[in-house]
Structures are given as structure tokens and as C-alpha cells.
Amino acid sequence: METSAFSLGNRRNEDIALDLMKFIAMTTNYGKIAGPGAGFQGTASVEKPEDFADHLLALYGKCRKAVDGK
């Protein structure tokens, strides 16, 4: 049986940053547009998939910096 270079307690910074990005995106409803509701709420702009991907990559970069301690 092969053993991995990392034990269960050691995780790469990239994996930790990815989990952090997922957590932030899910808890803040990042990228989701609110549906129509009662009262004046302004107009919601629909974001293109490329723009949404760019924002996610920027968020991941911020999470990497936070995990790396920079």
C-alpha cells in the first residue's frame, strides 16, 4: 500500500485557500442575484459567466494571501 507524502493532518495551502473561498462564497451568497421582491429594490444586473469566474479567481487570490500570511 502506498503512503502519500502528506499525512491527514497536513494540507496544502492551496487546498485550505480553496475551502476558505468556498466558505466565503457560500455564506455570503457571493454571485447570487436576489429574486424579485416587494418594494423598490433597484435593478439587479446579470453577470456574465466570465466576469463571475474573474471575481472567484480574485477571491481565491485573496484567500491564498490570507493563508500564506502575506
C-alpha positions in Angstrom: 0.0 0.0 0.0 1.4 3.4 -1.0 1.6 6.2 1.5 1.1 9.8 0.5 3.7 12.5 1.1 1.2 14.3 3.3 -0.4 12.9 6.5 -4.1 13.5 7.2 -3.2 16.5 9.4 -1.1 18.3 6.7 -2.9 20.1 3.9 -1.5 22.2 1.2 -2.1 26.0 1.4 -3.9 25.8 -2.0 -6.5 23.4 -0.6 -7.0 25.4 2.5 -7.4 28.6 0.4 -9.9 26.8 -1.8 -12.0 25.7 1.1 -11.9 29.2 2.5 -13.0 30.6 -0.8 -15.9 28.1 -1.0 -17.0 29.0 2.6 -16.9 32.8 1.9 -18.8 32.4 -1.4 -21.5 30.1 0.2 -22.0 32.1 3.4 -22.2 35.5 1.7 -24.3 34.3 -1.3 -21.5 35.5 -3.5 -22.6 35.8 -7.1 -26.2 35.1 -6.4 -28.8 37.7 -7.6 -31.8 38.3 -5.4 -35.1 37.5 -6.9 -37.9 40.0 -7.3 -39.5 41.1 -4.1 -41.9 43.6 -2.7 -40.9 47.3 -2.8 -38.3 49.1 -4.6 -35.0 47.2 -4.8 -33.3 48.7 -7.8 -32.3 46.6 -10.8 -30.2 43.6 -10.5 -27.5 43.2 -13.1 -26.9 39.8 -14.5 -23.2 39.0 -14.5 -21.6 37.2 -17.4 -20.0 33.8 -16.5 -16.6 35.2 -17.4 -17.0 38.1 -15.0 -18.2 35.8 -12.3 -15.2 33.5 -12.9 -12.8 36.5 -12.7 -14.3 37.5 -9.3 -14.0 34.0 -8.0 -10.3 33.9 -9.1 -9.7 37.2 -7.4 -11.4 35.9 -4.2 -9.2 32.8 -4.4 -6.1 35.0 -4.7 -7.1 36.9 -1.6 -7.7 33.7 0.3 -4.2 32.4 -0.8 -2.6 35.6 0.6 -4.5 35.2 3.9 -3.5 31.5 4.2 0.1 32.3 3.3 0.2 35.1 5.8 1.1 37.8 3.2 
